[in-house]
Amino acid sequence: MDSTAKIPSNRPIAVIGAGTLGRRIALMFATRGGLVRVHSRSAQRDAEAAAFIDERLPKLAATIAGGTPGKVEFDADLAKVVADAWLVVESVPEQLELKRELFADLDRLAPADAILATNSSSYPSSRMIDQVQHPERVLNLHFFMPPEAPAVELMSCGHTDPAIIERLMQALPAFGLTPFLAQRESMGFIYNRIWAAIKREALAVVAEGVAAPADVDRLFTMVLRAPLGPFLMMDWVGLDVVLDIENNYAAALPGIPQGPRELLRRYIADGRLGMKSGRGFYDDYSKFGVG
C-alpha cells in the first residue's frame, strides 16, 4: 500500500516543543511539502530551531522518495498550533506531571480525530492519560535522533485504537522514518532498555575513576565499530535530559546505583549540558560532525 494514502494532504502536523528532538521531529515531518506547526514559548529556541530546519530541509527532502520541502511555523498559542492537526507529537522535558497536564490540554484542544503521541523516551503513555477523555487516540511515538537515526518506536497506551497504530506504521515511512512496534508496554520500549544498561555502566566506569569519557568512547567505537560512543551520544541528547531519564528509571526500579546520576549532576551544576551549552563530557565537537 502507498504510505502517502494515510497522510491527509490538507491538514498540518503539530509538534509540541522546539528543543533538540522537537526541531528534528518537525524537520522530518516537513519533508512532504505540507505544513508543520511547532509550539514553543521561547523566541530564542524558535529562532534556533528555524535555522536548523532551514539549513537541513532542502537536502533532506531530496533524499526521500517523493519528498519536497514543506513549511514550518512557530507559535506560542497551543490552540492555534493544534487546530486542524491530524497528528500531534509532544516533545517536552521528561517530567511526568508536565506531560499529564499537556495531554489533558491536547485532548481538549485538538480535533476529535487527531492522533496524540508522546515522544517520551522512558514514560509509557499509559501514565499520561489520567485526565484524557479519549485515550483511544493516545500512544507513544518515540524518536531517536532523526535524520541520522530515523527509527521510531510505537507503543500503545493500553487503550489505543489498533487502526491508529496501523495507520502510523504505514504512513511514517513516507517521511523517511522506519517504525518499530513494541508488542506490549515496556518501560524504555525496545532499544532504550538496552541503551539504558550501556549508558549507566559507562557512567559508572567514569564515576568510579576507572577511565575517562573519551577513552570509554574510543574503546566502544573501536571494538563495536559504532559511529559514536556513549558519552558523545549523551552530550548530543543533553545531560539534563539524560538525568531526567535516569531519575525516572531510579524511581521505578529500586537498586539502581547512585554514582551515574551523581556524575551527571556534577556536570550539569557546572553548566556542562552537552552540545546545547557548548560543552559536556566534551569541550569541542567540531571534529565529530554531529550536532
C-alpha positions in Angstrom: 0.0 0.0 0.0 1.2 3.5 -0.8 2.2 5.0 2.5 1.1 8.5 1.4 -2.5 7.3 1.4 -2.6 7.6 5.2 -1.4 11.2 5.2 -4.1 14.0 4.9 -2.7 16.4 2.4 -4.7 19.4 3.7 -4.1 19.1 7.4 -0.9 20.1 9.4 1.1 18.1 11.8 1.8 19.7 15.2 5.0 19.3 17.3 5.0 20.5 20.9 8.5 21.6 21.8 11.3 23.1 19.8 14.3 21.6 21.6 16.9 19.1 20.4 14.4 16.5 19.4 11.3 18.7 18.7 13.1 20.5 15.9 14.3 17.2 14.4 10.8 15.7 14.5 9.4 18.9 12.8 12.2 18.6 10.2 11.2 15.0 9.3 7.5 15.8 9.0 8.3 18.8 6.8 9.8 16.7 4.1 6.5 16.0 2.2 5.6 19.6 1.3 2.9 20.0 4.0 2.6 22.3 7.0 4.2 21.6 10.3 3.3 23.8 13.3 5.6 23.9 16.3 4.5 25.1 19.8 7.2 26.9 21.8 7.3 29.8 24.2 10.9 30.7 23.7 11.7 33.1 20.8 15.4 32.2 21.0 14.6 28.5 20.8 12.2 29.1 17.9 15.0 31.0 16.0 17.5 28.3 16.6 15.0 25.6 15.5 14.0 27.5 12.4 17.7 28.0 11.4 18.3 24.3 12.0 15.3 23.3 9.8 16.0 25.8 7.1 19.6 24.6 6.7 18.7 20.9 6.6 15.3 20.6 5.0 16.0 21.1 1.3 18.8 18.5 1.2 16.9 16.0 3.4 13.7 16.2 1.3 15.7 15.4 -1.8 16.8 12.1 -0.3 13.3 10.9 0.4 11.2 9.4 -2.3 8.5 11.9 -3.2 9.9 14.4 -0.8 9.6 18.2 -1.2 10.3 20.9 1.4 7.3 21.9 3.4 6.5 24.9 5.6 7.3 25.1 9.4 5.6 27.7 11.6 6.2 28.5 15.2 3.6 29.8 17.6 3.3 30.2 21.4 -0.5 29.7 21.2 -1.1 25.9 21.8 -4.7 26.1 20.5 -3.6 27.6 17.2 -0.8 25.1 16.8 -3.1 22.0 17.2 -6.1 23.4 15.3 -6.9 21.1 12.3 -3.9 18.9 13.0 -4.2 15.2 12.2 -1.2 14.3 14.3 0.2 16.0 17.4 3.6 14.9 18.8 4.6 16.0 22.2 8.4 16.6 22.8 8.6 18.5 26.1 11.0 17.8 29.0 10.9 14.3 30.5 8.7 15.3 33.5 5.6 13.2 34.0 3.3 15.8 35.6 4.2 18.3 32.8 3.2 15.7 30.2 0.0 14.8 32.1 -1.2 18.4 32.1 -0.2 18.8 28.5 -2.2 15.7 27.3 -5.2 17.0 29.2 -4.9 20.2 27.2 -4.3 18.4 23.9 -7.3 16.2 24.4 -9.4 19.3 24.9 -7.9 21.5 22.1 -7.1 19.1 19.3 -9.6 17.9 16.7 -11.6 14.9 17.8 -9.9 12.7 15.2 -6.4 13.9 15.9 -3.8 11.3 16.9 -2.0 12.4 20.2 1.5 11.0 20.6 4.3 11.4 23.1 8.0 11.3 22.2 8.8 10.3 25.8 11.9 8.1 25.9 11.1 6.4 29.2 7.5 7.0 30.3 4.8 4.8 28.8 1.8 6.9 27.6 -0.5 4.9 29.9 0.9 7.2 32.7 -0.2 10.4 30.9 -3.9 9.7 30.3 -5.5 10.1 33.7 -7.1 13.4 32.6 -7.7 12.3 28.9 -11.2 11.7 27.8 -10.3 9.8 24.7 -7.3 7.6 25.4 -8.0 5.5 22.3 -6.1 8.1 20.3 -3.0 8.3 22.5 0.2 6.4 22.1 4.0 6.6 22.4 5.8 7.7 19.2 9.4 7.6 20.3 12.0 9.2 18.0 15.8 8.8 18.3 17.9 11.4 16.5 16.5 11.9 13.1 17.5 12.2 10.3 20.8 10.5 11.3 18.8 7.8 13.3 15.4 7.6 11.6 14.0 4.7 13.7 10.7 5.4 15.5 9.1 3.1 18.2 5.4 2.9 18.6 3.7 1.6 21.8 0.0 1.6 22.8 -1.2 3.3 25.9 -3.3 0.2 26.6 -6.4 1.8 25.0 -5.0 2.9 21.7 -7.2 2.1 18.7 -5.3 -0.6 16.7 -6.3 1.2 13.5 -4.3 4.3 14.6 -1.2 2.2 15.1 -1.6 0.5 11.7 -2.2 3.9 10.1 1.1 5.3 11.5 3.1 2.1 10.7 2.0 2.6 7.1 2.4 6.5 7.0 5.7 7.1 8.7 8.0 5.6 6.0 6.8 8.4 3.7 8.6 10.8 5.9 11.9 8.9 5.8 11.2 7.2 9.1 11.3 3.4 10.0 8.7 2.4 12.5 9.1 -0.5 15.1 6.1 -1.7 17.2 6.5 -2.7 20.8 4.2 -5.7 21.2 3.4 -4.8 24.8 4.0 -2.0 27.3 7.7 -1.8 28.3 9.5 0.9 30.3 12.2 2.1 27.9 10.4 0.4 24.9 12.8 -1.7 22.8 16.1 0.0 22.1 16.3 2.2 25.2 16.0 -0.8 27.5 19.3 -2.0 26.0 20.8 1.5 25.8 20.0 2.3 29.4 22.2 -0.5 30.6 25.1 0.5 28.4 24.8 4.2 29.3 24.5 3.5 33.0 27.5 1.2 33.1 29.6 3.7 31.1 28.7 6.5 33.6 29.7 4.1 36.4 33.1 3.4 34.9 33.8 7.2 34.8 32.2 7.9 38.2 34.4 5.3 39.8 37.6 6.7 38.2 38.2 3.6 36.1 38.5 5.6 32.8 37.9 9.0 31.2 34.9 9.6 29.0 36.9 10.0 25.8 38.7 6.7 26.4 35.4 4.9 27.0 34.1 6.2 23.8 37.2 5.4 21.8 37.2 1.8 23.1 33.5 1.4 22.5 33.7 2.6 18.9 36.9 0.6 18.1 35.5 -2.7 19.5 31.9 -2.4 18.3 32.6 -0.3 15.2 29.9 2.0 16.3 29.9 5.6 14.9 29.6 7.3 18.3 30.5 6.3 21.8 28.1 6.6 24.8 29.5 9.9 26.2 29.3 11.7 22.9 25.8 10.3 22.4 24.8 11.7 25.9 26.3 15.1 25.1 24.2 15.0 21.9 21.0 14.3 23.7 21.7 16.7 26.6 22.9 15.7 30.0 19.9 17.3 31.7 17.6 15.1 29.6 19.8 12.0 30.4 19.5 12.8 34.1 15.7 13.2 33.9 15.5 9.7 32.3 17.8 8.2 34.9 15.8 9.7 37.7 12.7 8.1 36.2 14.3 4.7 36.0 15.6 5.0 39.5 12.1 5.8 40.8 10.6 2.8 39.1 13.4 0.3 39.6 14.8 0.3 43.2 18.5 -0.6 43.5 19.9 1.4 40.5 23.3 2.8 41.7 23.6 6.5 42.6 27.0 7.0 41.1 25.9 7.6 37.4 23.3 10.2 38.5 25.7 12.0 40.9 28.2 12.3 38.0 25.6 13.8 35.7 24.5 16.2 38.5 28.1 17.5 38.8 28.4 18.2 35.1 25.1 19.9 35.0 25.9 22.1 38.1 29.0 23.2 36.2 26.8 24.3 33.2 28.0 21.4 31.1 24.8 20.2 29.5 26.4 18.8 26.3 26.2 20.2 22.8 23.3 22.6 23.7 25.6 24.5 26.0 28.8 24.0 24.0 30.4 21.6 26.4 29.5 18.5 28.4 31.7 15.4 28.7 33.5 17.0 25.7 34.6 20.6 25.2 34.9 20.6 21.3 32.5 18.9 18.9 33.9 20.2 15.6 35.8 17.0 14.7 32.8 14.7 15.2 30.4 16.1 12.6 27.4 15.9 14.8 25.0 18.5 16.5 
